[in-house]
Amino acid sequence: MKLNYDILDDTEKIIFALRALYRDYGYARYRMGKFEEYDLYGRNKDFLISDNVITFTDTNGKLMALKPDVTLSIIKNHRDEPDTLRKLCYNETVYRVSKGSNAFREIMQAGVECIGRVDAACLGEMLLLAAKSLSLCASGFVLEVSQLDVLLAFVNDASDDGAVRREILKHIGEKNAHGVAEVCRANGVSEEKTEALQELTGLYGAPEEALPRLRALCDGKGLDTGLYALEDALSALKGSGLEDRVQIDLSSVSNTNYYNGILFKGFVEGVPGSVLSGGQYDKLMRKMGKRSKAVGFAVYLDMLERLGATGNGGVIFDHA
């Protein structure tokens, strides 16, 4: 029996559209329970969007938690096979403090994960799926893409002091070039390195404009691997009709203890904040004792509720 989409609200329509999109690209549905042992989240609190976790004591005395995140559970339960590629998608309820609220909420979250033999084709597909996911959520959107390995190479070259590096990254994440300069000058960073970091902080634009600037900054610094990875991934969007919705933004910074390589965030008109976030998280895999590589993203459906009466003008259902 064909589902009558007219009876669904906007969030439900988006969930069905995303599920159909991921299925068409060969992603298998991942289902999980409502809770995990708290230790999984306690050891990785700074990976979570919120460190407020709902806990309870099981009948056997173990401290349990209602799941605030899907990725950690997928990694924990994943059989580590670095030479194979497992493509998973999900739409699950997570339990956390919603943005803009001080109360716990049940929040629907959709997303995809590739674990194992992640290569250039996989990274490109991930960016393409992220852009297509945003197009299903709203007609006006932008996907911002960064390369953390390249950014960290410049930051690490500026100082050996971990505290100074963290301060520089903080200002870069805030797009505060003046703050970057102040930290650098207060800690004896050369003018040349300071100017390079300031330029990276403000580097934003369409790939055809931003990539030449980034190549020029990286010339002779041995960063070809990171640049080629970024360029190869972006090439997957050619001919998709979504190329003009992609922007390079090196100031997009995530937790460097967990993430590496390509990072990206998605924004839609009418919502103050990212509704999609993802990237490579090989470091998290190593932290959890896994040899596999990994990349994925999540769509935060609670953020889309803020679209309100403007709707989700990009949603299509003819392939569902």
C-alpha atoms as a printed R data frame, in Angstrom:
    type eleno elety resid chain resno      x      y       z
1   ATOM     1    CA   MET     A     1  0.000  0.000   0.000
2   ATOM     2    CA   LYS     A     2  1.380  3.379  -0.987
3   ATOM     3    CA   LEU     A     3  1.959  5.822   1.864
4   ATOM     4    CA   ASN     A     4 -0.157  8.984   1.813
5   ATOM     5    CA   TYR     A     5  2.423 11.732   2.360
6   ATOM     6    CA   ASP     A     6 -0.320 14.307   2.930
7   ATOM     7    CA   ILE     A     7 -0.880 12.978   6.457
8   ATOM     8    CA   LEU     A     8  2.781 13.437   7.457
9   ATOM     9    CA   ASP     A     9  4.281 16.536   9.025
10  ATOM    10    CA   ASP     A    10  7.352 18.176   7.482
11  ATOM    11    CA   THR     A    11  9.858 16.342   9.658
12  ATOM    12    CA   GLU     A    12  8.313 12.961   8.841
13  ATOM    13    CA   LYS     A    13  8.397 13.774   5.122
14  ATOM    14    CA   ILE     A    14 12.074 14.654   5.360
15  ATOM    15    CA   ILE     A    15 12.821 11.386   7.195
16  ATOM    16    CA   PHE     A    16 11.168  9.327   4.452
17  ATOM    17    CA   ALA     A    17 12.911 11.309   1.712
18  ATOM    18    CA   LEU     A    18 16.325 10.896   3.338
19  ATOM    19    CA   ARG     A    19 15.765  7.180   3.908
20  ATOM    20    CA   ALA     A    20 14.913  6.710   0.236
21  ATOM    21    CA   LEU     A    21 17.969  8.718  -0.854
22  ATOM    22    CA   TYR     A    22 20.374  6.668   1.247
23  ATOM    23    CA   ARG     A    23 18.761  3.400   0.177
24  ATOM    24    CA   ASP     A    24 19.221  4.362  -3.476
25  ATOM    25    CA   TYR     A    25 22.973  4.761  -2.819
26  ATOM    26    CA   GLY     A    26 23.261  1.320  -1.236
27  ATOM    27    CA   TYR     A    27 23.236  2.204   2.452
28  ATOM    28    CA   ALA     A    28 21.810 -0.468   4.754
29  ATOM    29    CA   ARG     A    29 19.461  0.529   7.563
30  ATOM    30    CA   TYR     A    30 21.056  0.430  11.020
31  ATOM    31    CA   ARG     A    31 18.826 -0.030  14.052
32  ATOM    32    CA   MET     A    32 19.879  0.235  17.646
33  ATOM    33    CA   GLY     A    33 18.440  0.046  21.158
34  ATOM    34    CA   LYS     A    34 17.427  2.985  23.265
35  ATOM    35    CA   PHE     A    35 20.338  2.805  25.693
36  ATOM    36    CA   GLU     A    36 23.980  1.844  26.160
37  ATOM    37    CA   GLU     A    37 26.277  1.544  29.143
38  ATOM    38    CA   TYR     A    38 27.090  5.054  30.341
39  ATOM    39    CA   ASP     A    39 30.831  4.398  30.177
40  ATOM    40    CA   LEU     A    40 30.713  4.653  26.362
41  ATOM    41    CA   TYR     A    41 29.547  8.264  26.605
42  ATOM    42    CA   GLY     A    42 31.431  9.134  29.763
43  ATOM    43    CA   ARG     A    43 34.759  8.382  28.043
44  ATOM    44    CA   ASN     A    44 33.818 10.471  24.997
45  ATOM    45    CA   LYS     A    45 31.878 13.383  26.458
46  ATOM    46    CA   ASP     A    46 33.714 16.016  24.447
47  ATOM    47    CA   PHE     A    47 32.636 14.215  21.241
48  ATOM    48    CA   LEU     A    48 28.971 14.722  22.132
49  ATOM    49    CA   ILE     A    49 26.974 17.784  21.172
50  ATOM    50    CA   SER     A    50 25.860 18.043  24.799
51  ATOM    51    CA   ASP     A    51 27.493 16.444  27.835
52  ATOM    52    CA   ASN     A    52 24.103 16.213  29.563
53  ATOM    53    CA   VAL     A    53 23.301 12.499  29.475
54  ATOM    54    CA   ILE     A    54 20.202 10.868  30.986
55  ATOM    55    CA   THR     A    55 21.350  7.972  33.158
56  ATOM    56    CA   PHE     A    56 19.743  5.206  35.213
57  ATOM    57    CA   THR     A    57 20.911  2.122  37.093
58  ATOM    58    CA   ASP     A    58 20.070 -1.215  35.500
59  ATOM    59    CA   THR     A    59 18.802 -4.163  37.570
60  ATOM    60    CA   ASN     A    60 22.315 -5.633  37.548
61  ATOM    61    CA   GLY     A    61 23.774 -2.451  39.012
62  ATOM    62    CA   LYS     A    62 25.308 -1.087  35.785
63  ATOM    63    CA   LEU     A    63 24.997  2.619  35.063
64  ATOM    64    CA   MET     A    64 23.124  2.951  31.769
65  ATOM    65    CA   ALA     A    65 22.299  5.940  29.562
66  ATOM    66    CA   LEU     A    66 19.590  6.815  27.092
67  ATOM    67    CA   LYS     A    67 21.577  7.262  23.902
68  ATOM    68    CA   PRO     A    68 22.522 10.893  23.146
69  ATOM    69    CA   ASP     A    69 24.439  9.902  19.989
70  ATOM    70    CA   VAL     A    70 24.306  7.276  17.237
71  ATOM    71    CA   THR     A    71 27.874  7.284  15.885
72  ATOM    72    CA   LEU     A    72 29.483  6.080  19.115
73  ATOM    73    CA   SER     A    73 27.121  3.117  19.292
74  ATOM    74    CA   ILE     A    74 27.751  2.188  15.668
75  ATOM    75    CA   ILE     A    75 31.516  2.211  16.233
76  ATOM    76    CA   LYS     A    76 31.249  0.218  19.443
77  ATOM    77    CA   ASN     A    77 29.180 -2.499  17.771
78  ATOM    78    CA   HIS     A    78 31.056 -2.470  14.460
79  ATOM    79    CA   ARG     A    79 33.172 -5.476  13.578
80  ATOM    80    CA   ASP     A    80 36.570 -4.014  12.729
81  ATOM    81    CA   GLU     A    81 37.337 -4.955   9.096
82  ATOM    82    CA   PRO     A    82 39.649 -2.325   7.573
83  ATOM    83    CA   ASP     A    83 39.722 -4.012   4.144
84  ATOM    84    CA   THR     A    84 35.965 -3.951   3.594
85  ATOM    85    CA   LEU     A    85 33.499 -1.061   3.395
86  ATOM    86    CA   ARG     A    86 30.268 -1.011   5.347
87  ATOM    87    CA   LYS     A    87 27.700  1.632   4.371
88  ATOM    88    CA   LEU     A    88 25.053  2.341   6.987
89  ATOM    89    CA   CYS     A    89 22.180  4.778   7.337
90  ATOM    90    CA   TYR     A    90 19.860  5.453  10.223
91  ATOM    91    CA   ASN     A    91 17.024  7.520  11.574
92  ATOM    92    CA   GLU     A    92 16.982  7.150  15.312
93  ATOM    93    CA   THR     A    93 15.690  8.937  18.357
94  ATOM    94    CA   VAL     A    94 18.402 10.428  20.541
95  ATOM    95    CA   TYR     A    95 17.928 11.975  23.952
96  ATOM    96    CA   ARG     A    96 19.597 15.277  24.689
97  ATOM    97    CA   VAL     A    97 19.042 18.905  25.592
98  ATOM    98    CA   SER     A    98 17.700 20.509  22.449
99  ATOM    99    CA   LYS     A    99 19.431 23.645  21.191
100 ATOM   100    CA   GLY     A   100 17.693 26.685  22.605
101 ATOM   101    CA   SER     A   101 16.105 24.665  25.400
102 ATOM   102    CA   ASN     A   102 17.099 23.631  28.906
103 ATOM   103    CA   ALA     A   103 14.949 20.497  28.847
104 ATOM   104    CA   PHE     A   104 15.702 16.990  27.604
105 ATOM   105    CA   ARG     A   105 13.937 16.050  24.413
106 ATOM   106    CA   GLU     A   106 13.503 13.046  22.186
107 ATOM   107    CA   ILE     A   107 15.105 14.198  18.932
108 ATOM   108    CA   MET     A   108 14.973 12.442  15.584
109 ATOM   109    CA   GLN     A   109 18.382 12.273  13.929
110 ATOM   110    CA   ALA     A   110 19.121 10.870  10.471
111 ATOM   111    CA   GLY     A   111 22.516 10.172   8.980
112 ATOM   112    CA   VAL     A   112 24.955  7.928   7.183
113 ATOM   113    CA   GLU     A   113 28.257  6.287   8.101
114 ATOM   114    CA   CYS     A   114 30.941  4.620   5.973
115 ATOM   115    CA   ILE     A   115 33.323  2.445   7.981
116 ATOM   116    CA   GLY     A   116 36.283  0.375   6.815
117 ATOM   117    CA   ARG     A   117 38.027  0.969   3.503
118 ATOM   118    CA   VAL     A   118 37.185  4.645   3.088
119 ATOM   119    CA   ASP     A   119 38.737  6.001  -0.137
120 ATOM   120    CA   ALA     A   120 38.451  9.109  -2.323
121 ATOM   121    CA   ALA     A   121 35.268  7.836  -4.000
122 ATOM   122    CA   CYS     A   122 33.654  7.294  -0.611
123 ATOM   123    CA   LEU     A   123 34.566 10.819   0.554
124 ATOM   124    CA   GLY     A   124 33.148 12.277  -2.657
125 ATOM   125    CA   GLU     A   125 29.922 10.335  -2.276
126 ATOM   126    CA   MET     A   126 29.632 11.588   1.293
127 ATOM   127    CA   LEU     A   127 29.798 15.233   0.165
128 ATOM   128    CA   LEU     A   128 27.303 14.550  -2.624
129 ATOM   129    CA   LEU     A   129 24.885 12.873  -0.207
130 ATOM   130    CA   ALA     A   130 25.273 15.743   2.261
131 ATOM   131    CA   ALA     A   131 24.366 18.264  -0.445
132 ATOM   132    CA   LYS     A   132 21.432 16.155  -1.627
133 ATOM   133    CA   SER     A   133 20.242 15.727   1.961
134 ATOM   134    CA   LEU     A   134 20.193 19.502   2.409
135 ATOM   135    CA   SER     A   135 18.289 19.916  -0.853
136 ATOM   136    CA   LEU     A   136 15.589 17.628   0.538
137 ATOM   137    CA   CYS     A   137 15.312 19.751   3.670
138 ATOM   138    CA   ALA     A   138 15.014 23.213   2.138
139 ATOM   139    CA   SER     A   139 15.324 24.980  -1.192
140 ATOM   140    CA   GLY     A   140 17.903 27.454   0.122
141 ATOM   141    CA   PHE     A   141 21.019 25.865   1.590
142 ATOM   142    CA   VAL     A   142 24.817 25.874   1.601
143 ATOM   143    CA   LEU     A   143 27.361 23.129   2.319
144 ATOM   144    CA   GLU     A   144 30.627 24.412   3.831
145 ATOM   145    CA   VAL     A   145 33.663 22.158   3.405
146 ATOM   146    CA   SER     A   146 37.000 22.266   5.241
147 ATOM   147    CA   GLN     A   147 40.237 20.245   5.383
148 ATOM   148    CA   LEU     A   148 41.357 19.828   8.980
149 ATOM   149    CA   ASP     A   149 44.723 18.193   8.216
150 ATOM   150    CA   VAL     A   150 45.753 21.185   6.096
151 ATOM   151    CA   LEU     A   151 44.590 23.675   8.723
152 ATOM   152    CA   LEU     A   152 46.360 21.826  11.550
153 ATOM   153    CA   ALA     A   153 49.607 21.761   9.569
154 ATOM   154    CA   PHE     A   154 49.656 25.577   9.595
155 ATOM   155    CA   VAL     A   155 48.635 25.810  13.262
156 ATOM   156    CA   ASN     A   156 51.189 23.223  14.394
157 ATOM   157    CA   ASP     A   157 53.912 24.951  12.391
158 ATOM   158    CA   ALA     A   158 53.191 28.212  14.195
159 ATOM   159    CA   SER     A   159 53.825 26.913  17.731
160 ATOM   160    CA   ASP     A   160 54.929 23.858  19.718
161 ATOM   161    CA   ASP     A   161 52.798 24.981  22.658
162 ATOM   162    CA   GLY     A   162 49.515 23.078  22.860
163 ATOM   163    CA   ALA     A   163 47.757 25.914  24.686
164 ATOM   164    CA   VAL     A   164 48.785 28.417  22.003
165 ATOM   165    CA   ARG     A   165 47.594 26.076  19.260
166 ATOM   166    CA   ARG     A   166 44.227 25.658  20.955
167 ATOM   167    CA   GLU     A   167 43.854 29.424  21.296
168 ATOM   168    CA   ILE     A   168 44.669 29.928  17.608
169 ATOM   169    CA   LEU     A   169 42.148 27.255  16.610
170 ATOM   170    CA   LYS     A   170 39.525 28.858  18.830
171 ATOM   171    CA   HIS     A   171 39.906 32.194  17.054
172 ATOM   172    CA   ILE     A   172 39.953 30.528  13.627
173 ATOM   173    CA   GLY     A   173 36.688 28.771  14.480
174 ATOM   174    CA   GLU     A   174 35.218 32.156  15.388
175 ATOM   175    CA   LYS     A   175 36.504 33.637  12.083
176 ATOM   176    CA   ASN     A   176 38.431 36.122  14.202
177 ATOM   177    CA   ALA     A   177 41.542 36.971  12.186
178 ATOM   178    CA   HIS     A   178 42.405 39.821  14.552
179 ATOM   179    CA   GLY     A   179 42.346 37.427  17.516
180 ATOM   180    CA   VAL     A   180 44.606 35.015  15.625
181 ATOM   181    CA   ALA     A   181 47.100 37.831  15.029
182 ATOM   182    CA   GLU     A   182 47.069 38.884  18.678
183 ATOM   183    CA   VAL     A   183 47.804 35.340  19.896
184 ATOM   184    CA   CYS     A   184 50.545 34.884  17.326
185 ATOM   185    CA   ARG     A   185 52.294 38.160  18.101
186 ATOM   186    CA   ALA     A   186 52.072 37.571  21.849
187 ATOM   187    CA   ASN     A   187 53.819 34.219  21.385
188 ATOM   188    CA   GLY     A   188 56.554 35.150  18.938
189 ATOM   189    CA   VAL     A   189 55.033 33.630  15.802
190 ATOM   190    CA   SER     A   190 56.677 35.051  12.679
191 ATOM   191    CA   GLU     A   191 54.839 37.629  10.592
192 ATOM   192    CA   GLU     A   192 54.789 35.269   7.604
193 ATOM   193    CA   LYS     A   193 53.134 32.455   9.565
194 ATOM   194    CA   THR     A   194 50.738 34.898  11.237
195 ATOM   195    CA   GLU     A   195 49.589 36.270   7.886
196 ATOM   196    CA   ALA     A   196 49.086 32.761   6.517
197 ATOM   197    CA   LEU     A   197 46.890 31.849   9.492
198 ATOM   198    CA   GLN     A   198 44.898 35.051   9.091
199 ATOM   199    CA   GLU     A   199 44.319 34.311   5.426
200 ATOM   200    CA   LEU     A   200 43.179 30.778   6.224
201 ATOM   201    CA   THR     A   201 40.774 32.214   8.809
202 ATOM   202    CA   GLY     A   202 39.126 34.388   6.174
203 ATOM   203    CA   LEU     A   203 39.360 31.914   3.308
204 ATOM   204    CA   TYR     A   204 35.780 31.418   2.184
205 ATOM   205    CA   GLY     A   205 34.229 31.018  -1.226
206 ATOM   206    CA   ALA     A   206 33.238 28.784  -4.094
207 ATOM   207    CA   PRO     A   207 35.780 26.003  -4.807
208 ATOM   208    CA   GLU     A   208 36.874 27.522  -8.133
209 ATOM   209    CA   GLU     A   209 37.811 30.723  -6.300
210 ATOM   210    CA   ALA     A   210 38.994 29.406  -2.920
211 ATOM   211    CA   LEU     A   211 41.037 26.371  -4.008
212 ATOM   212    CA   PRO     A   212 43.622 28.392  -6.014
213 ATOM   213    CA   ARG     A   213 44.136 30.633  -2.981
214 ATOM   214    CA   LEU     A   214 44.544 27.575  -0.758
215 ATOM   215    CA   ARG     A   215 46.993 25.956  -3.188
216 ATOM   216    CA   ALA     A   216 49.081 29.133  -3.212
217 ATOM   217    CA   LEU     A   217 49.203 29.196   0.601
218 ATOM   218    CA   CYS     A   218 50.205 25.512   0.712
219 ATOM   219    CA   ASP     A   219 52.844 25.732  -2.022
220 ATOM   220    CA   GLY     A   220 56.048 23.994  -0.937
221 ATOM   221    CA   LYS     A   221 54.687 22.899   2.459
222 ATOM   222    CA   GLY     A   222 54.207 19.209   1.636
223 ATOM   223    CA   LEU     A   223 50.418 19.315   1.952
224 ATOM   224    CA   ASP     A   224 49.575 17.838  -1.439
225 ATOM   225    CA   THR     A   225 47.884 14.767   0.057
226 ATOM   226    CA   GLY     A   226 45.316 16.821   1.963
227 ATOM   227    CA   LEU     A   227 44.715 19.167  -0.967
228 ATOM   228    CA   TYR     A   228 44.260 16.331  -3.454
229 ATOM   229    CA   ALA     A   229 41.826 14.608  -1.094
230 ATOM   230    CA   LEU     A   230 39.769 17.800  -0.847
231 ATOM   231    CA   GLU     A   231 39.796 18.377  -4.602
232 ATOM   232    CA   ASP     A   232 38.896 14.752  -5.379
233 ATOM   233    CA   ALA     A   233 35.981 14.785  -2.947
234 ATOM   234    CA   LEU     A   234 34.625 18.043  -4.354
235 ATOM   235    CA   SER     A   235 34.827 16.676  -7.908
236 ATOM   236    CA   ALA     A   236 32.009 14.248  -7.023
237 ATOM   237    CA   LEU     A   237 29.577 17.170  -7.142
238 ATOM   238    CA   LYS     A   238 30.383 18.089 -10.738
239 ATOM   239    CA   GLY     A   239 27.306 17.682 -12.915
240 ATOM   240    CA   SER     A   240 25.008 17.253  -9.916
241 ATOM   241    CA   GLY     A   241 23.483 20.707 -10.202
242 ATOM   242    CA   LEU     A   242 24.532 21.367  -6.603
243 ATOM   243    CA   GLU     A   243 28.005 22.760  -7.211
244 ATOM   244    CA   ASP     A   244 26.933 26.357  -6.628
245 ATOM   245    CA   ARG     A   245 25.732 25.438  -3.118
246 ATOM   246    CA   VAL     A   246 29.224 24.419  -1.939
247 ATOM   247    CA   GLN     A   247 31.667 26.784  -0.221
248 ATOM   248    CA   ILE     A   248 35.207 26.212   1.035
249 ATOM   249    CA   ASP     A   249 35.560 27.362   4.651
250 ATOM   250    CA   LEU     A   250 38.815 26.513   6.435
251 ATOM   251    CA   SER     A   251 37.498 28.061   9.653
252 ATOM   252    CA   SER     A   252 35.158 25.090  10.109
253 ATOM   253    CA   VAL     A   253 36.913 23.410  13.048
254 ATOM   254    CA   SER     A   254 35.874 20.288  14.982
255 ATOM   255    CA   ASN     A   255 37.443 18.468  17.932
256 ATOM   256    CA   THR     A   256 40.962 17.615  16.772
257 ATOM   257    CA   ASN     A   257 41.107 14.628  19.153
258 ATOM   258    CA   TYR     A   258 38.450 12.862  17.102
259 ATOM   259    CA   TYR     A   259 38.367 14.309  13.594
260 ATOM   260    CA   ASN     A   260 40.774 14.483  10.670
261 ATOM   261    CA   GLY     A   261 40.725 15.243   6.963
262 ATOM   262    CA   ILE     A   262 37.582 16.554   5.322
263 ATOM   263    CA   LEU     A   263 34.930 18.214   7.481
264 ATOM   264    CA   PHE     A   264 31.657 19.780   6.414
265 ATOM   265    CA   LYS     A   265 28.584 21.557   7.770
266 ATOM   266    CA   GLY     A   266 25.233 22.295   6.196
267 ATOM   267    CA   PHE     A   267 23.031 25.338   6.675
268 ATOM   268    CA   VAL     A   268 19.535 26.156   5.424
269 ATOM   269    CA   GLU     A   269 17.761 29.487   5.153
270 ATOM   270    CA   GLY     A   270 15.755 30.395   8.207
271 ATOM   271    CA   VAL     A   271 17.697 28.302  10.716
272 ATOM   272    CA   PRO     A   272 20.401 29.937  12.893
273 ATOM   273    CA   GLY     A   273 22.976 27.174  13.063
274 ATOM   274    CA   SER     A   274 24.056 24.083  11.194
275 ATOM   275    CA   VAL     A   275 21.425 21.422  10.470
276 ATOM   276    CA   LEU     A   276 23.983 18.928   9.124
277 ATOM   277    CA   SER     A   277 27.467 18.124  10.338
278 ATOM   278    CA   GLY     A   278 30.003 15.496   9.378
279 ATOM   279    CA   GLY     A   279 33.492 14.498   8.376
280 ATOM   280    CA   GLN     A   280 36.225 11.941   8.758
281 ATOM   281    CA   TYR     A   281 36.735 10.559  12.260
282 ATOM   282    CA   ASP     A   282 39.634  8.113  12.000
283 ATOM   283    CA   LYS     A   283 41.016  9.457  15.287
284 ATOM   284    CA   LEU     A   284 37.833  8.494  17.106
285 ATOM   285    CA   MET     A   285 38.125  5.005  15.613
286 ATOM   286    CA   ARG     A   286 41.684  4.693  16.968
287 ATOM   287    CA   LYS     A   287 40.593  5.996  20.366
288 ATOM   288    CA   MET     A   288 38.011  3.200  20.469
289 ATOM   289    CA   GLY     A   289 40.562  0.565  19.438
290 ATOM   290    CA   LYS     A   290 39.472  0.218  15.783
291 ATOM   291    CA   ARG     A   291 41.791  0.127  12.761
292 ATOM   292    CA   SER     A   292 39.101  1.003  10.203
293 ATOM   293    CA   LYS     A   293 38.709  4.441   8.670
294 ATOM   294    CA   ALA     A   294 35.369  6.217   8.940
295 ATOM   295    CA   VAL     A   295 33.374  9.143   7.603
296 ATOM   296    CA   GLY     A   296 29.776 10.158   8.135
297 ATOM   297    CA   PHE     A   297 27.309 12.912   8.829
298 ATOM   298    CA   ALA     A   298 24.116 13.548  10.773
299 ATOM   299    CA   VAL     A   299 21.064 15.647   9.951
300 ATOM   300    CA   TYR     A   300 19.675 17.355  13.056
301 ATOM   301    CA   LEU     A   301 15.942 17.223  12.463
302 ATOM   302    CA   ASP     A   302 15.113 19.246  15.589
303 ATOM   303    CA   MET     A   303 16.891 22.214  14.007
304 ATOM   304    CA   LEU     A   304 14.635 21.940  10.965
305 ATOM   305    CA   GLU     A   305 11.593 22.478  13.154
306 ATOM   306    CA   ARG     A   306 12.665 26.122  13.239
307 ATOM   307    CA   LEU     A   307 11.711 26.458   9.583
308 ATOM   308    CA   GLY     A   308  8.132 26.649  10.836
309 ATOM   309    CA   ALA     A   309  5.643 27.946   8.336
310 ATOM   310    CA   THR     A   310  8.306 28.432   5.669
311 ATOM   311    CA   GLY     A   311  8.229 24.665   5.142
312 ATOM   312    CA   ASN     A   312 10.853 22.520   3.470
313 ATOM   313    CA   GLY     A   313 10.614 23.698  -0.087
314 ATOM   314    CA   GLY     A   314 13.272 21.277  -1.269
315 ATOM   315    CA   VAL     A   315 11.562 18.005  -0.328
316 ATOM   316    CA   ILE     A   316 10.830 15.614  -3.182
317 ATOM   317    CA   PHE     A   317  9.223 12.196  -2.984
318 ATOM   318    CA   ASP     A   318  9.036 10.830  -6.509
319 ATOM   319    CA   HIS     A   319 11.775  8.259  -5.758
320 ATOM   320    CA   ALA     A   320 10.503  7.157  -2.318
